[in-house]
Amino acid sequence: MELKLDLHLHSAASPDGRMPVEQIVAEARKRGLDGAAITDHNVRYVPADPADAARGMELLEDGFVLIAGEEFYTEYGHLLGLFMTEAVPTDCDRGGPFNARIPLAEAAERLHAQGALAVLAHPFEKHQPEARIAEAVPLLDALEAFNARASAKYPDANERAAAFAAARGLPVTAGSDAHLPRELGGGCLVLHVEARTPEAIKAAILAGGNAVRGREGRRIDAARSQATKLRRTHAGPLRWGKWSLYAARCLFRDLTCRRREI
């Protein structure tokens, strides 16, 4: 069977997210998705049912797949954990900042010990040499080859990620990186699986050769999610002033640049 999965998105549990999980599921269904991964910043999504939590995935009544994940901050950029069944502690859990880092090697080891996947997200969203990212490859299960937000600063970010993965034989994933409802489904991975189980879906991802679908997101949506974080942290006038300039640039880019899709 074919599954279309958005493997990177954020709920209201992220400082800059707005959506409760119920809204994520409803909106994803409207967009023709068969499942999604909840990957909040330094916050693990834990299914309510203990049996589902032990599998790292929920299967809802209509067959919709909800994958338990988290997004970590590492020295190599952001790392997605998919199909998580246990916590991976960071300084954030001990009262540190929400973007507290964890060494990638430690995060990957803890993820693999519980049968979860370690996926490097939007590796070229910021300026990083390929040689630097190559150092992380032995620790990874896959690389995010399309992220709907990744090209806001560097237009070729997704193309570089896809080419990098292909050159090294790495399986790929894709996601919208949605923080707002209308971003959902902006990126997805198309899998062919034997069953809607964690084992079958993980095996299909690791096998590689899967189709990536997506459309670049609106830059103003990134600004809107940043505004969410500013409100929650009670930011002062200076930070709001900087945000206003950023939002204006985002809006101008949206009005003058075409959103590409694959």
N, C-alpha and C positions, 0 to 999 in steps of 0.2 A: 504494500500500500504506500501511497505518497503522503508525506507530511510536510507542511510548510511551517517552519518554526522561526520565530523572532527570538534570537538567543542572547539579547542584551537589552534590557530595559529596566526602568526604575519606578518604584512605587513611592508613596508618601513617606516611607521609612527612610528614604534618602533626604538629606537636608534641602536639596533642590528639586525634589519630586513632589507631585501633587496628587497622584492617582492612588486610591485604595485598590487593593488586589481585585476586588469584585468588578471595579470599573475596567481594569486592565483586561480581564477575561471577556467582559461584554464587548468592549471595543475591538479586541482582537478577533472575536468571532465575526463581527460585522465586516471586517476587512479580509475575511476568508482564510485566516490563519488556523492551523490545527493545534498550535501550542505556542508557549512562550517560556522564557527563563527569567525569573525575577532576580536581578543582580544589583542589589542596592549597595551603596558605598559603605564598606566596612560593617554591613549589617546582613547577616545570613537570613534568607527566607526559610522559615520552618513551617512545613505543612501542619495543619491542626491535628490530623489523625496520626498517632504515633507510628502506625504501620507505614503510612506514606512517608513520614519523616525518616524512617529507617531505610527507605528505598531512595530517598533524594528526589522524589517526583510524585506528583498527584495525577491521577487519571480521573477527570470529572465525569459526570453521568453521561454526557454526550460524546465522550471520547477525547475531550480537549486535554492536552498535555500541559502540565504546569511544573516546570523544572525548578528545583531549589538551588539557588546560587548566591553569589556574592561578588562584589568587585573590590579588589584590593589595590592599594597604592604600593608600588615597589620601586626599586632603583632603576628598573627598565621600563617604567610606565605602568599602566593599569593591567591587572591580571584578573581574569574571570575564573571563578570556580563554578563548575556545573555539576549537578547531581550530588550536592553536598549532603552528608548525613550527620556530620559533626562540626562543631565550631572550630575555627582557626583563629586563636586569640591574637589580637593586635593591641597596641597601646591605646587605641580608641576604646577598647573594652575596659581599660583600667583608668578611664577618665581623661584620656588624652584627646587631641583634636580629632575631628571626624575623618580627616585625611592623613591620619598617622600611617607611616610606612611599615612594611614588613619586608625583610629580605626575600627576593623571589625564590631563592633556593629553599628557604624554610617553608614558604607558602606552598610551593609545588610538592615538597615532600609530604606535608600534612594532608594535602588534597589527595595525592596518590595513595596514601596509607588508608584512606577511607573509600577508595574506588571512584573518586571524583576526577573530573578533567580539569587541566590547567591550560587556559587559553589566553594568549597575549592579545589585549584589545587595542584597536586603532594605533598600531605601533608607529605610524608616521604622521599622526595628527600634529605632533610638534617636530621641530627639527632635530632628528636623531640620525647619525650615520648608520648605514646598514651593518657595518662591522660591529657596532655596539649592540644592535639587536641580535646579531648572529651569536653573540656570547650566550644568549638566553635559550637558544634553540634546543639544546639537549635536555632542558628541563620542561619543555612544552609538549602538550598533546596536539595542539592546533593553534592556528593564528587567525585572528579576525580579518578576513579579506575585504569585507564591506561593512562600513559603519556610516549610517546616514548623516551623522554630524561631523565626521572626521575631516571633510574637505573644506571646512569653513576658513581655515587659515592657509592650508597648502592644498590647492585643487587636485594635485596628483596623489594625495595620501592613500586613497583606496587602490589606485592602480599600482603604486609601489608595494603595498601590502600583498596584493594578489601575486605580483611578479616575484616577490621575495619568497612567498610560500611555495610557489611552483618550482622555483630554482632549487629549493632545499627539500622538496618532496613532503612538505608539511600539509596535513589536512587543514581545511579552512572552515570557518564559521562566518555568520553574518547576523547583523542585528540593527535595529533602529536607534538604539541608545535613547529611546523615548523617555522623556520626563513629563510630557504632556499628552493628552489623549490623541490629538490629531497626528502625532508623530508615529504612533503604533503601526507596525508593519512596513515602515520605511526601509527595512532591510530584513531579509529572511533567507534561511537555508532550506533547500528542497531535498528531502531525504526519501529514499525508498527503503522501507523496513518490513520485517516479517511480522512484527507485533508491536503494540504500543506499550513497551516495557522499557525500563531504564537500560537493561542490558542490550536490547535490540537497537535502541536509539544511539547509545554510546558506540556500539560496534559500527553502525552506519556512519557516524561522524568520523571515527578513526580510520575507516576504510578509505575515505577520501573520494575524490571524483564527483562530489555533489555540486549541484547547480546553486549559484548565488543570485539572488534577485534583490533589487533595491532602487531607491530614488533618493538623491541628495535632499536633505531636509532644509527647511527654512531657517536662516540664521537668526531671525528674530525669536524663534522658539528657544534657542540657547540663551538669549538675553532674558526671556520671560522666566525661564527656570532659575537663572541667576537672581532675578528679582525675588523669587520665592525664598531663596536662601538669605538674601539681605533682610527681608521682612522677619524671618524666623530668628535671625541673630540680632535684630534691633539695630541695624547699621545706622551710622550717623550720616550727616549731610554730605561729607566729603566722598564717602563710598557711593552714595546715591548719585552724586554728580558725575563720578567716573562711569557709573553704570549708564547714565543718560547718554554720554558720548558713545559708549560701546553699543548701546541699543540703536542709536542713530546710524552708526556705521553698518550694523547688521541689516537694518531696514533698507539702507541705500543699496547694499549688495544684493538683497533680495529683489529689488526693483530693477536692477541693471544686469544681473547675471542669470543665465538659464540654469535650471536645476537638471542635472544629468541623471540618467537612469540606465540600469543594466538589466 
